[in-house]
Amino acid sequence: MRAGELREILEFQELQRVKDETGAVDNEYVKILTTRAAKRKLTAVVNKDGVNASEQFIGNMIVFQVRYNRLINENQQVIYKGLPYSIQLIDRPYYDLNTYIITLKKKND
């Protein structure tokens, strides 16, 4: 992966217990890491007749390639262009151990 491909900015957040000014404890997302990523294209799944079987899911799923960072895990959410996404899959390819392939799904909050 070349540095010029990393055009997108992702913010990784983790759910943590936080005290507010009154002392009440609440769960909220706290920023853990901001990193650059390369957006990968999804291939449509079609059957033998050429009908796209996953067309309703393509808009909700995005695949990114990021550099390896030990802070990234599947229990986090990602903010991309101001919208929250949940991490569905983190794959570390055998041919490039310095990167992660991360599949994100848009949250319906």
Secondary structure by P-SEA (a helix, b strand, c coil): cccccccbbbbbbbbbbbbccccbbbbbbbbcccbbbbbbbbbbbbccccccccccccccbbbbbbcccccccccbbbbcccbbbbbcccccccccccccbbbbbbbcc
